[in-house]
Amino acid sequence: MMLFILHPLVIIKLLNTIINLPNADNLDLKTYFISIYTTPDNKKAIRDELDTLCVKLDLSNPNATFLMAGDLNARHKLWGDSKINERDKYLAKWELEMAPNLRAKIFPPCDASYNPNKEFLLSPPEDRNLSIAEIDDLIDKISGAITNSIESTVPQFKKQDSVLKYVNSRIKKLQKNKSHLITKLHKLYKTRPPDYQQQIFNTKHTIKLIKIELEK
């Protein structure tokens, strides 16, 4: 598996970390995992900054899939909070107007991340290096929160609804050959042997033929 951590996009107050996970079966498909944070004083500008992030990554492209999570310092009753702040008004309006174009929806945390004392429930020390045990504990907590969020929002399908029951030996062989050719294609781009251009052309052509067979 290849994993690319991209340089953060320069967006004034919207701090971001972006991970790009390439699709080995289809080089045109892009999957992004995006972590974002916006400062408490970022109000109306949050809409423009979210738009900038989405445009630069071309997230409205049907071939793009993304999971964006983070701390936006926003509070709204629509998302289970007891109050509404100015920032969340703009964020709610952004979801109403822009999210449909991105095939996206905002999901609040399963557990409250903000309490009446205005303290974040998960706040590791910032003035010292963490011990291995502390790091492991924080990773467990974060992993648990991500798992709970996925389980509560991702649709569940019964086994009989799976496309796997339609996969026969012929399709499995085609998929295996396709994966092998894609791996070969990556190696050709990287090593560039003397006749790499012709090999790349032939490999791409064969992958295209396999795709046609899989679509039958």
KEVEX-228611 format. One line per field, with one value per atom (N, C-alpha, C): x, y, z; residue number from 1; atom name. Coordinates in Angstrom, 3 decimals, decimal comma, padded with zeros to 6 digits. Example, Ala and Ser with C-alpha at 12.3 -4.5 7.8 and 13.67 -1.06 7.14 Angstrom:
residues 2
px = [013,190; 012,300; 013,200; 012,850; 013,670; 012,900];
py = [-005,690; -004,500; -003,300; -002,250; -001,060; 000,030];
pz = [007,800; 007,800; 007,800; 007,080; 007,140; 007,870];
seq = [1; 1; 1; 2; 2; 2];
atom = [N; CA; C; N; CA; C];
//
This chain:
residues 216
px = [000,843; 000,000; 000,879; 000,542; 001,271; 000,463; 001,147; 000,499; 001,303; 000,644; 001,336; 000,790; 001,690; 001,303; 001,665; 000,658; 000,877; 001,278; 001,956; 002,271; 000,969; 000,841; -000,378; -000,630; -001,891; -002,233; -002,183; -001,699; -001,571; -002,923; -003,646; -004,944; -004,914; -005,084; -004,773; -004,972; -006,204; -006,454; -006,940; -007,041; -007,501; -006,285; -005,805; -004,651; -005,076; -004,227; -004,653; -003,494; -003,816; -002,902; -003,649; -003,017; -003,705; -002,945; -003,663; -003,087; -003,807; -003,044; -003,602; -003,328; -004,393; -004,270; -004,604; -003,598; -003,857; -004,635; -005,397; -006,156; -005,371; -004,951; -004,107; -004,851; -006,181; -006,962; -007,362; -007,365; -007,763; -006,985; -006,025; -005,151; -005,889; -007,087; -007,848; -008,582; -008,831; -009,551; -008,613; -009,104; -008,295; -009,070; -008,385; -008,985; -008,139; -008,791; -008,079; -008,598; -007,671; -008,005; -007,460; -008,354; -007,985; -008,268; -007,247; -007,398; -007,319; -008,303; -008,328; -008,540; -008,074; -008,287; -008,414; -009,409; -009,572; -009,559; -008,934; -008,784; -010,125; -010,283; -011,554; -012,000; -011,054; -011,433; -011,788; -011,751; -012,094; -013,609; -014,273; -015,737; -016,216; -016,570; -017,108; -016,099; -014,795; -013,748; -013,696; -014,284; -014,209; -014,846; -015,893; -016,552; -015,606; -014,952; -014,029; -012,860; -012,393; -011,234; -011,586; -012,778; -013,222; -013,375; -013,931; -014,073; -012,711; -011,739; -010,389; -009,779; -009,927; -009,400; -010,033; -011,355; -012,069; -011,715; -011,521; -011,177; -009,762; -008,817; -007,424; -007,256; -008,067; -007,993; -008,976; -009,785; -010,773; -011,710; -012,252; -013,078; -014,460; -014,871; -016,163; -016,081; -014,866; -014,661; -015,272; -016,097; -016,708; -015,690; -014,452; -013,414; -012,728; -013,131; -012,501; -013,406; -012,820; -013,512; -012,700; -013,384; -012,619; -013,338; -012,523; -013,015; -012,302; -013,069; -012,500; -012,972; -012,031; -012,376; -011,469; -011,985; -011,136; -011,906; -011,244; -011,796; -012,037; -013,314; -013,658; -014,122; -014,043; -014,477; -015,866; -016,775; -018,121; -019,157; -020,232; -021,297; -022,646; -023,511; -024,819; -025,808; -027,039; -028,064; -028,419; -028,224; -028,481; -027,621; -026,473; -025,520; -025,433; -026,529; -026,618; -026,035; -025,589; -025,036; -026,162; -025,865; -026,866; -026,868; -025,853; -025,735; -025,387; -025,515; -025,106; -024,143; -022,965; -022,070; -022,012; -021,408; -021,427; -020,746; -019,666; -018,913; -019,773; -020,566; -021,365; -022,511; -022,973; -023,987; -023,439; -022,202; -021,580; -021,301; -020,903; -020,603; -021,875; -022,985; -024,257; -024,738; -024,536; -024,927; -024,052; -022,766; -021,857; -022,299; -022,694; -023,155; -024,397; -025,314; -026,560; -026,303; -025,368; -025,152; -024,103; -023,042; -021,899; -021,760; -022,157; -021,936; -022,568; -023,777; -024,348; -023,446; -022,727; -021,818; -020,648; -020,347; -019,216; -019,671; -020,991; -021,568; -021,172; -021,300; -020,787; -021,864; -021,627; -022,514; -021,682; -022,057; -021,350; -021,949; -021,096; -021,521; -020,855; -021,628; -021,032; -020,353; -019,538; -018,904; -019,959; -019,664; -020,581; -020,649; -019,506; -019,432; -019,076; -019,552; -019,280; -017,786; -017,339; -015,922; -015,729; -016,824; -016,781; -017,724; -017,258; -018,122; -018,408; -019,318; -019,667; -018,479; -017,429; -016,243; -015,318; -015,770; -015,001; -013,635; -013,624; -012,386; -012,564; -011,572; -011,612; -011,311; -012,077; -011,953; -010,671; -010,129; -008,890; -007,821; -006,999; -005,998; -004,660; -003,836; -002,521; -001,617; -000,670; 000,259; 001,041; 001,253; 001,984; 003,370; 003,677; 004,929; 005,998; 005,743; 006,730; 006,511; 007,523; 007,384; 006,537; 005,666; 004,807; 005,559; 005,210; 005,797; 005,155; 005,783; 005,235; 003,849; 003,683; 002,384; 001,307; 001,668; 000,704; 000,324; 001,307; 001,035; 000,114; 000,409; -000,437; -001,866; -001,998; -003,324; -004,104; -003,420; -004,076; -004,473; -003,611; -003,929; -005,162; -005,248; -006,420; -007,692; -007,606; -008,778; -009,212; -008,225; -008,542; -009,122; -008,506; -008,989; -010,413; -010,696; -012,043; -013,066; -012,702; -013,617; -013,892; -012,841; -013,015; -013,910; -013,681; -014,488; -015,956; -016,219; -017,602; -018,275; -017,523; -018,079; -018,428; -017,524; -017,771; -018,969; -019,030; -020,117; -021,477; -021,492; -022,770; -023,230; -022,343; -022,709; -022,646; -021,785; -021,633; -022,757; -023,450; -024,540; -024,039; -024,890; -024,554; -025,280; -024,572; -025,166; -025,141; -026,230; -026,284; -025,381; -024,950; -024,000; -024,542; -025,856; -026,416; -026,466; -026,309; -026,292; -024,911; -023,920; -022,548; -022,363; -021,522; -021,233; -020,322; -019,746; -018,800; -019,443; -020,767; -021,403; -021,443; -021,203; -021,189; -019,782; -018,798; -017,415; -017,121; -016,821; -016,476; -014,980; -014,537; -013,101; -012,537; -013,346; -012,883; -012,624; -013,559; -013,406; -012,220; -012,071; -010,939; -009,615; -009,550; -008,314; -008,039; -009,090; -008,929; -008,462; -009,070; -008,686; -007,240; -006,838; -005,463; -004,478; -004,804; -003,936; -003,864; -005,001; -005,043; -004,164; -004,257; -003,430; -001,947; -001,614; -000,215; 000,285; -000,545; -000,145; -000,006; -000,883; -000,789; 000,500; 000,845; 002,119; 003,295; 003,213; 004,266; 004,358; 003,196; 003,170; 003,872; 003,622; 004,288; 005,806; 006,238; 007,675; 008,312; 007,588; 008,114; 008,312; 007,337; 007,465; 008,669; 008,920; 009,989; 011,369; 011,493; 012,814; 013,214; 012,226; 012,465; 013,544; 013,274; 014,236; 014,342; 015,296; 015,520; 014,264; 013,416; 012,206; 010,953; 011,087; 009,973; 008,731; 008,910; 007,744; 006,864; 007,501; 006,736; 006,092; 006,833; 006,279; 005,089; 005,212; 004,104; 002,879; 003,098; 001,982; 001,302; 002,107; 001,550; 000,813; 001,387; 000,767; -000,561; -000,590; -001,837; -002,899; -002,477; -003,428; -004,024; -003,180; -003,665; -004,614; -004,284; -005,174; -006,529; -006,503; -007,752; -008,596; -007,957; -008,683; -009,298; -008,556; -009,079; -010,287; -010,222; -011,356; -012,602; -012,403; -013,533; -014,137; -013,278; -013,758; -014,513; -014,029; -014,681; -016,042; -016,222; -017,488; -018,555; -018,178; -019,155; -020,132];
py = [-001,192; 000,000; 001,244; 002,194; 003,458; 004,528; 005,384; 006,440; 007,710; 008,787; 010,045; 011,094; 011,710; 012,825; 014,102; 014,875; 016,071; 017,244; 018,216; 019,436; 020,162; 020,727; 021,461; 022,588; 022,780; 023,894; 025,184; 026,237; 027,517; 028,213; 028,097; 028,743; 029,473; 030,754; 031,663; 031,082; 030,738; 030,294; 028,853; 028,184; 026,798; 025,886; 025,415; 024,526; 023,149; 022,502; 021,244; 020,281; 018,997; 017,912; 017,004; 016,640; 015,902; 014,622; 013,508; 012,222; 011,743; 011,394; 010,887; 009,388; 008,602; 007,144; 006,718; 006,410; 006,043; 004,734; 004,609; 003,387; 002,527; 001,351; 000,490; -000,030; -000,110; -000,646; 000,415; 001,667; 002,752; 004,008; 004,366; 005,497; 006,828; 006,845; 008,093; 008,398; 007,362; 007,561; 008,117; 009,087; 009,705; 009,659; 009,263; 009,225; 010,079; 011,035; 011,945; 011,790; 011,802; 011,911; 013,265; 014,132; 015,521; 015,863; 016,339; 016,814; 018,336; 018,995; 020,456; 021,038; 022,248; 022,992; 024,467; 025,110; 026,541; 027,258; 028,403; 029,154; 029,723; 029,975; 030,481; 031,809; 032,622; 033,926; 033,857; 032,663; 032,503; 032,365; 033,363; 033,351; 033,208; 034,315; 034,250; 033,677; 033,922; 033,475; 031,964; 031,246; 029,786; 029,241; 029,912; 029,452; 029,547; 030,698; 030,882; 029,907; 029,651; 028,780; 027,316; 026,901; 025,546; 025,403; 026,444; 026,422; 026,317; 027,084; 027,060; 025,670; 025,049; 023,695; 022,709; 022,786; 021,851; 022,059; 023,312; 023,608; 023,135; 023,407; 023,024; 021,511; 020,759; 019,293; 018,707; 019,588; 019,154; 018,096; 018,386; 017,402; 017,228; 018,148; 017,986; 016,997; 016,601; 015,618; 014,276; 013,660; 012,368; 011,282; 011,432; 010,438; 010,675; 011,734; 012,066; 011,650; 010,953; 010,587; 011,140; 011,676; 012,272; 012,121; 012,071; 012,109; 013,266; 014,271; 015,460; 015,512; 015,613; 015,653; 016,645; 017,223; 018,164; 019,001; 019,993; 020,904; 022,250; 022,589; 023,845; 024,909; 024,608; 025,571; 026,125; 025,209; 025,610; 024,898; 025,624; 025,064; 025,383; 024,354; 024,563; 023,535; 023,957; 023,063; 021,962; 022,253; 021,234; 020,003; 020,198; 019,111; 018,684; 018,922; 018,402; 019,274; 020,494; 021,383; 022,174; 022,762; 023,556; 025,009; 025,401; 026,793; 026,862; 028,074; 028,352; 029,527; 029,366; 030,513; 031,006; 032,159; 032,800; 031,944; 031,295; 030,483; 029,347; 028,743; 027,610; 028,025; 029,269; 029,761; 029,726; 030,188; 030,184; 028,757; 027,890; 026,507; 025,773; 026,011; 025,379; 025,860; 027,145; 027,688; 027,101; 026,918; 026,313; 024,892; 024,131; 022,762; 022,762; 023,684; 023,748; 024,072; 025,010; 025,501; 024,718; 024,263; 023,697; 022,180; 021,629; 020,199; 019,302; 019,637; 018,774; 018,628; 019,695; 019,624; 018,682; 018,486; 017,633; 016,233; 015,995; 014,724; 014,475; 015,520; 015,471; 015,867; 015,488; 015,848; 015,981; 016,933; 017,129; 016,214; 015,450; 014,607; 015,118; 015,376; 015,833; 014,671; 014,953; 013,876; 013,016; 011,729; 010,845; 011,245; 011,635; 012,084; 013,563; 014,262; 015,696; 015,962; 016,901; 017,274; 018,616; 019,144; 020,455; 020,397; 020,776; 020,701; 022,100; 022,234; 023,562; 024,348; 023,672; 024,379; 024,835; 024,633; 025,046; 024,372; 023,085; 022,313; 021,164; 020,925; 019,792; 018,522; 017,489; 016,269; 015,507; 015,682; 015,008; 016,066; 016,289; 017,362; 016,867; 016,263; 015,782; 016,933; 016,704; 017,758; 018,336; 019,646; 020,309; 020,770; 020,609; 021,161; 020,095; 018,876; 017,815; 016,705; 015,866; 014,692; 013,637; 012,988; 011,959; 010,641; 009,883; 008,551; 007,607; 006,466; 005,486; 005,029; 004,847; 004,408; 005,463; 006,752; 007,828; 007,909; 007,745; 007,772; 006,622; 005,424; 004,260; 004,486; 005,092; 005,356; 006,340; 007,405; 008,399; 007,795; 006,954; 006,300; 005,415; 004,697; 003,852; 004,694; 005,842; 006,710; 007,277; 007,722; 008,276; 007,191; 006,007; 004,896; 004,515; 004,526; 004,206; 005,214; 006,498; 007,550; 007,437; 007,157; 006,998; 005,800; 004,687; 003,484; 003,742; 004,415; 004,724; 005,610; 006,592; 007,505; 006,766; 005,891; 005,125; 004,198; 003,499; 002,547; 003,233; 004,484; 005,182; 005,888; 006,050; 006,823; 006,034; 005,029; 004,281; 003,252; 003,213; 002,235; 000,800; -000,037; -001,448; -002,277; -003,165; -004,000; -005,463; -006,157; -007,576; -008,336; -009,508; -010,280; -010,590; -010,863; -011,216; -010,027; -008,795; -007,613; -007,349; -008,094; -007,851; -008,249; -007,489; -007,811; -009,029; -009,465; -010,578; -011,865; -012,008; -013,249; -013,356; -012,225; -012,241; -012,447; -012,540; -012,696; -014,175; -014,518; -015,900; -016,017; -017,224; -017,459; -016,611; -016,384; -015,563; -014,133; -013,572; -012,197; -012,092; -013,094; -013,080; -013,078; -013,872; -013,934; -012,601; -011,986; -010,678; -009,628; -009,631; -008,664; -008,871; -010,145; -010,448; -009,963; -010,203; -009,745; -008,222; -007,592; -006,129; -005,560; -006,123; -005,661; -005,845; -006,989; -007,258; -006,219; -005,875; -004,903; -003,499; -003,142; -001,821; -001,715; -002,802; -002,818; -002,671; -003,384; -003,291; -001,869; -001,222; 000,148; 001,113; 000,965; 001,821; 001,623; 000,368; 000,084; 000,685; 000,640; 001,221; 002,723; 003,388; 004,835; 005,151; 004,248; 004,500; 004,143; 002,981; 002,507; 003,007; 003,202; 003,702; 002,927; 001,685; 000,926; 001,543; 001,082; 001,697; 001,818; 000,799; 000,834; 001,077; 001,864; 002,004; 002,633; 003,546; 004,197; 003,196; 002,307; 001,294; 000,309; -000,054; -000,967; -000,341; 000,946; 001,647; 001,663; 001,954; 001,977; 000,609; -000,445; -001,799; -002,195; -001,838; -002,186; -001,466; -000,174; 000,594; 000,020; -000,363; -000,926; -002,235; -003,064; -004,333; -004,095; -003,131; -002,787; -002,331; -001,539; -001,055; -002,217; -003,200; -004,371; -005,174; -005,290; -006,015; -005,284; -003,948; -003,166; -003,421; -003,477; -003,742; -005,115; -006,104; -007,453; -007,482; -006,727; -006,702; -006,023; -005,122; -004,390; -005,180; -006,286; -007,092; -007,796];
pz = [000,000; 000,000; 000,000; -000,857; -000,883; -000,165; 000,561; 001,331; 001,158; 000,715; 000,503; 001,464; 002,243; 003,100; 002,359; 001,991; 001,186; 002,065; 001,458; 002,180; 002,516; 003,732; 004,079; 003,088; 002,722; 001,851; 002,655; 002,042; 002,738; 002,718; 003,822; 003,976; 005,314; 005,291; 006,391; 007,788; 008,177; 009,549; 009,635; 008,499; 008,496; 008,396; 009,550; 009,570; 009,069; 008,286; 007,693; 007,482; 007,586; 007,234; 006,271; 005,157; 004,100; 003,776; 003,772; 003,378; 002,121; 001,106; -000,146; -000,233; -000,354; -000,448; -001,877; -002,723; -004,120; -004,218; -005,293; -005,552; -006,534; -006,096; -006,935; -008,154; -008,070; -009,182; -010,193; -009,773; -010,681; -010,308; -011,146; -010,836; -010,874; -011,498; -011,572; -010,265; -009,464; -008,208; -007,144; -006,386; -005,334; -004,018; -002,958; -001,626; -000,692; -000,022; 000,873; 002,302; 003,243; 004,661; 005,112; 005,574; 005,842; 007,300; 007,984; 009,363; 009,342; 009,957; 009,923; 011,322; 011,481; 012,726; 012,369; 012,948; 012,733; 014,075; 014,114; 015,359; 015,822; 017,115; 017,640; 017,032; 016,533; 015,987; 014,504; 013,922; 012,508; 012,395; 011,864; 011,798; 010,361; 009,736; 008,377; 007,394; 007,648; 006,717; 006,580; 007,527; 007,477; 006,203; 005,705; 004,482; 003,295; 003,158; 002,036; 002,122; 003,348; 003,511; 003,230; 003,621; 003,277; 001,763; 001,131; -000,328; -001,004; -000,500; -001,077; -000,975; 000,193; 000,397; -000,580; -000,723; -001,595; -003,065; -003,456; -004,852; -005,168; -004,263; -004,518; -004,621; -003,882; -003,943; -004,957; -005,576; -006,572; -005,984; -004,796; -004,093; -004,708; -005,587; -006,252; -007,413; -007,766; -008,833; -008,414; -009,272; -008,915; -008,573; -009,049; -008,757; -007,419; -006,721; -005,437; -004,283; -003,316; -002,079; -000,921; 000,089; 001,182; 002,518; 003,567; 004,939; 005,611; 006,006; 006,635; 008,088; 009,001; 010,417; 011,122; 012,200; 012,927; 013,922; 014,433; 015,432; 014,766; 014,573; 013,915; 014,901; 016,208; 017,218; 016,903; 016,547; 016,148; 017,016; 017,346; 018,176; 017,535; 017,445; 016,835; 017,381; 017,620; 018,145; 017,143; 015,837; 014,820; 015,032; 015,692; 015,877; 017,340; 018,089; 019,444; 020,531; 020,189; 021,206; 021,864; 023,005; 023,719; 023,265; 022,506; 022,068; 020,587; 020,046; 018,668; 018,704; 018,103; 018,014; 016,566; 016,378; 015,059; 013,996; 014,385; 013,432; 012,888; 013,766; 013,329; 012,420; 012,543; 011,608; 010,185; 010,037; 008,712; 008,247; 009,185; 008,826; 008,401; 009,117; 008,764; 007,395; 007,117; 005,813; 004,710; 005,015; 004,032; 003,704; 004,731; 004,490; 003,607; 003,862; 003,099; 001,630; 001,387; 000,023; -000,754; -000,073; -000,787; -000,667; 000,478; 000,705; -000,368; -000,889; -001,935; -003,155; -003,516; -004,670; -004,404; -003,120; -002,738; -002,339; -002,413; -001,959; -000,505; 000,314; 001,686; 002,692; 003,927; 005,032; 006,297; 007,150; 008,412; 009,479; 010,149; 011,261; 012,531; 013,585; 014,850; 015,559; 016,585; 017,356; 018,050; 018,201; 018,933; 020,403; 020,941; 022,326; 022,340; 023,354; 023,443; 023,486; 022,667; 022,673; 023,372; 023,916; 024,558; 025,754; 026,924; 028,098; 028,641; 029,620; 030,140; 030,678; 031,096; 031,598; 030,481; 029,230; 028,054; 028,006; 028,334; 028,282; 027,294; 026,479; 025,581; 026,372; 026,112; 026,893; 026,589; 025,392; 025,020; 024,788; 025,789; 025,701; 026,233; 025,376; 025,819; 026,218; 027,112; 027,553; 026,378; 026,412; 025,335; 025,777; 027,076; 027,602; 027,843; 027,367; 027,581; 026,562; 026,405; 025,548; 026,251; 025,503; 026,083; 026,202; 027,219; 027,370; 026,354; 026,137; 025,198; 025,642; 026,949; 027,479; 027,218; 027,389; 027,147; 025,675; 024,802; 023,366; 022,976; 023,495; 023,203; 023,685; 024,866; 025,428; 024,561; 024,103; 023,255; 021,911; 021,356; 020,082; 020,234; 021,367; 021,625; 021,694; 022,380; 022,519; 021,172; 020,383; 019,069; 018,164; 018,188; 017,366; 017,748; 019,058; 019,518; 019,045; 019,088; 018,643; 017,148; 016,369; 014,920; 014,615; 015,324; 015,113; 015,435; 016,558; 016,940; 015,905; 015,394; 014,400; 013,116; 012,674; 011,450; 011,623; 012,763; 012,995; 013,060; 013,522; 013,679; 012,411; 011,431; 010,235; 008,933; 008,858; 007,603; 007,473; 006,330; 006,146; 006,283; 006,875; 007,053; 005,989; 005,335; 004,296; 004,727; 004,419; 004,714; 003,745; 004,182; 003,386; 002,000; 001,896; 000,602; -000,347; 000,198; -000,655; -001,232; -000,808; -001,243; -002,704; -003,407; -004,809; -004,914; -003,791; -003,826; -004,340; -004,150; -004,589; -006,115; -006,806; -008,262; -008,831; -007,960; -008,409; -008,658; -009,910; -010,244; -010,507; -010,881; -011,075; -012,210; -013,253; -014,380; -013,939; -013,178; -012,702; -011,752; -010,880; -009,951; -010,701; -011,775; -012,559; -013,246; -013,793; -014,443; -013,442; -012,249; -011,218; -010,779; -010,669; -010,272; -011,333; -012,606; -013,693; -013,743; -013,486; -013,496; -012,394; -011,192; -010,071; -010,382; -010,997; -011,369; -012,368; -013,353; -014,374; -013,795; -012,860; -012,232; -011,428; -010,712; -009,979; -010,944; -012,061; -013,081; -013,621; -013,816; -014,340; -013,393; -012,097; -011,101; -011,159; -011,299; -011,353; -012,601; -013,718; -014,962; -014,829; -014,203; -013,992; -013,099; -012,153; -011,181; -011,725; -012,389; -012,825; -014,210; -015,085; -016,438; -017,199; -017,551; -018,364; -019,760; -020,587; -021,906; -022,768; -022,760; -023,595; -022,763; -021,679; -020,731; -021,362; -022,317; -022,914; -023,660; -024,430; -025,152; -024,181; -023,124; -022,121; -021,408; -021,081; -020,422; -021,324; -022,606; -023,564; -023,628; -023,758; -023,851; -022,574; -021,425; -020,141; -019,968; -020,285; -020,181; -021,112; -022,308; -023,270; -022,740; -022,147; -021,597; -020,425; -019,555; -018,433; -018,955; -020,026; -020,620; -021,133; -021,771; -022,269; -021,122; -020,023; -018,859; -018,276; -018,209; -017,708; -018,554; -019,873; -020,770; -020,474; -020,244; -019,931; -018,608; -017,621; -016,306; -016,359; -017,316; -017,425; -018,171; -018,781; -019,531; -018,593];
seq = [1; 1; 1; 2; 2; 2; 3; 3; 3; 4; 4; 4; 5; 5; 5; 6; 6; 6; 7; 7; 7; 8; 8; 8; 9; 9; 9; 10; 10; 10; 11; 11; 11; 12; 12; 12; 13; 13; 13; 14; 14; 14; 15; 15; 15; 16; 16; 16; 17; 17; 17; 18; 18; 18; 19; 19; 19; 20; 20; 20; 21; 21; 21; 22; 22; 22; 23; 23; 23; 24; 24; 24; 25; 25; 25; 26; 26; 26; 27; 27; 27; 28; 28; 28; 29; 29; 29; 30; 30; 30; 31; 31; 31; 32; 32; 32; 33; 33; 33; 34; 34; 34; 35; 35; 35; 36; 36; 36; 37; 37; 37; 38; 38; 38; 39; 39; 39; 40; 40; 40; 41; 41; 41; 42; 42; 42; 43; 43; 43; 44; 44; 44; 45; 45; 45; 46; 46; 46; 47; 47; 47; 48; 48; 48; 49; 49; 49; 50; 50; 50; 51; 51; 51; 52; 52; 52; 53; 53; 53; 54; 54; 54; 55; 55; 55; 56; 56; 56; 57; 57; 57; 58; 58; 58; 59; 59; 59; 60; 60; 60; 61; 61; 61; 62; 62; 62; 63; 63; 63; 64; 64; 64; 65; 65; 65; 66; 66; 66; 67; 67; 67; 68; 68; 68; 69; 69; 69; 70; 70; 70; 71; 71; 71; 72; 72; 72; 73; 73; 73; 74; 74; 74; 75; 75; 75; 76; 76; 76; 77; 77; 77; 78; 78; 78; 79; 79; 79; 80; 80; 80; 81; 81; 81; 82; 82; 82; 83; 83; 83; 84; 84; 84; 85; 85; 85; 86; 86; 86; 87; 87; 87; 88; 88; 88; 89; 89; 89; 90; 90; 90; 91; 91; 91; 92; 92; 92; 93; 93; 93; 94; 94; 94; 95; 95; 95; 96; 96; 96; 97; 97; 97; 98; 98; 98; 99; 99; 99; 100; 100; 100; 101; 101; 101; 102; 102; 102; 103; 103; 103; 104; 104; 104; 105; 105; 105; 106; 106; 106; 107; 107; 107; 108; 108; 108; 109; 109; 109; 110; 110; 110; 111; 111; 111; 112; 112; 112; 113; 113; 113; 114; 114; 114; 115; 115; 115; 116; 116; 116; 117; 117; 117; 118; 118; 118; 119; 119; 119; 120; 120; 120; 121; 121; 121; 122; 122; 122; 123; 123; 123; 124; 124; 124; 125; 125; 125; 126; 126; 126; 127; 127; 127; 128; 128; 128; 129; 129; 129; 130; 130; 130; 131; 131; 131; 132; 132; 132; 133; 133; 133; 134; 134; 134; 135; 135; 135; 136; 136; 136; 137; 137; 137; 138; 138; 138; 139; 139; 139; 140; 140; 140; 141; 141; 141; 142; 142; 142; 143; 143; 143; 144; 144; 144; 145; 145; 145; 146; 146; 146; 147; 147; 147; 148; 148; 148; 149; 149; 149; 150; 150; 150; 151; 151; 151; 152; 152; 152; 153; 153; 153; 154; 154; 154; 155; 155; 155; 156; 156; 156; 157; 157; 157; 158; 158; 158; 159; 159; 159; 160; 160; 160; 161; 161; 161; 162; 162; 162; 163; 163; 163; 164; 164; 164; 165; 165; 165; 166; 166; 166; 167; 167; 167; 168; 168; 168; 169; 169; 169; 170; 170; 170; 171; 171; 171; 172; 172; 172; 173; 173; 173; 174; 174; 174; 175; 175; 175; 176; 176; 176; 177; 177; 177; 178; 178; 178; 179; 179; 179; 180; 180; 180; 181; 181; 181; 182; 182; 182; 183; 183; 183; 184; 184; 184; 185; 185; 185; 186; 186; 186; 187; 187; 187; 188; 188; 188; 189; 189; 189; 190; 190; 190; 191; 191; 191; 192; 192; 192; 193; 193; 193; 194; 194; 194; 195; 195; 195; 196; 196; 196; 197; 197; 197; 198; 198; 198; 199; 199; 199; 200; 200; 200; 201; 201; 201; 202; 202; 202; 203; 203; 203; 204; 204; 204; 205; 205; 205; 206; 206; 206; 207; 207; 207; 208; 208; 208; 209; 209; 209; 210; 210; 210; 211; 211; 211; 212; 212; 212; 213; 213; 213; 214; 214; 214; 215; 215; 215; 216; 216; 216];
atom = [N; CA; C; N; CA; C; N; CA; C; N; CA; C; N; CA; C; N; CA; C; N; CA; C; N; CA; C; N; CA; C; N; CA; C; N; CA; C; N; CA; C; N; CA; C; N; CA; C; N; CA; C; N; CA; C; N; CA; C; N; CA; C; N; CA; C; N; CA; C; N; CA; C; N; CA; C; N; CA; C; N; CA; C; N; CA; C; N; CA; C; N; CA; C; N; CA; C; N; CA; C; N; CA; C; N; CA; C; N; CA; C; N; CA; C; N; CA; C; N; CA; C; N; CA; C; N; CA; C; N; CA; C; N; CA; C; N; CA; C; N; CA; C; N; CA; C; N; CA; C; N; CA; C; N; CA; C; N; CA; C; N; CA; C; N; CA; C; N; CA; C; N; CA; C; N; CA; C; N; CA; C; N; CA; C; N; CA; C; N; CA; C; N; CA; C; N; CA; C; N; CA; C; N; CA; C; N; CA; C; N; CA; C; N; CA; C; N; CA; C; N; CA; C; N; CA; C; N; CA; C; N; CA; C; N; CA; C; N; CA; C; N; CA; C; N; CA; C; N; CA; C; N; CA; C; N; CA; C; N; CA; C; N; CA; C; N; CA; C; N; CA; C; N; CA; C; N; CA; C; N; CA; C; N; CA; C; N; CA; C; N; CA; C; N; CA; C; N; CA; C; N; CA; C; N; CA; C; N; CA; C; N; CA; C; N; CA; C; N; CA; C; N; CA; C; N; CA; C; N; CA; C; N; CA; C; N; CA; C; N; CA; C; N; CA; C; N; CA; C; N; CA; C; N; CA; C; N; CA; C; N; CA; C; N; CA; C; N; CA; C; N; CA; C; N; CA; C; N; CA; C; N; CA; C; N; CA; C; N; CA; C; N; CA; C; N; CA; C; N; CA; C; N; CA; C; N; CA; C; N; CA; C; N; CA; C; N; CA; C; N; CA; C; N; CA; C; N; CA; C; N; CA; C; N; CA; C; N; CA; C; N; CA; C; N; CA; C; N; CA; C; N; CA; C; N; CA; C; N; CA; C; N; CA; C; N; CA; C; N; CA; C; N; CA; C; N; CA; C; N; CA; C; N; CA; C; N; CA; C; N; CA; C; N; CA; C; N; CA; C; N; CA; C; N; CA; C; N; CA; C; N; CA; C; N; CA; C; N; CA; C; N; CA; C; N; CA; C; N; CA; C; N; CA; C; N; CA; C; N; CA; C; N; CA; C; N; CA; C; N; CA; C; N; CA; C; N; CA; C; N; CA; C; N; CA; C; N; CA; C; N; CA; C; N; CA; C; N; CA; C; N; CA; C; N; CA; C; N; CA; C; N; CA; C; N; CA; C; N; CA; C; N; CA; C; N; CA; C; N; CA; C; N; CA; C; N; CA; C; N; CA; C; N; CA; C; N; CA; C; N; CA; C; N; CA; C; N; CA; C; N; CA; C; N; CA; C; N; CA; C; N; CA; C; N; CA; C; N; CA; C; N; CA; C; N; CA; C; N; CA; C; N; CA; C; N; CA; C; N; CA; C; N; CA; C; N; CA; C; N; CA; C; N; CA; C; N; CA; C; N; CA; C; N; CA; C; N; CA; C; N; CA; C; N; CA; C; N; CA; C; N; CA; C; N; CA; C; N; CA; C; N; CA; C; N; CA; C; N; CA; C; N; CA; C; N; CA; C; N; CA; C; N; CA; C];
//
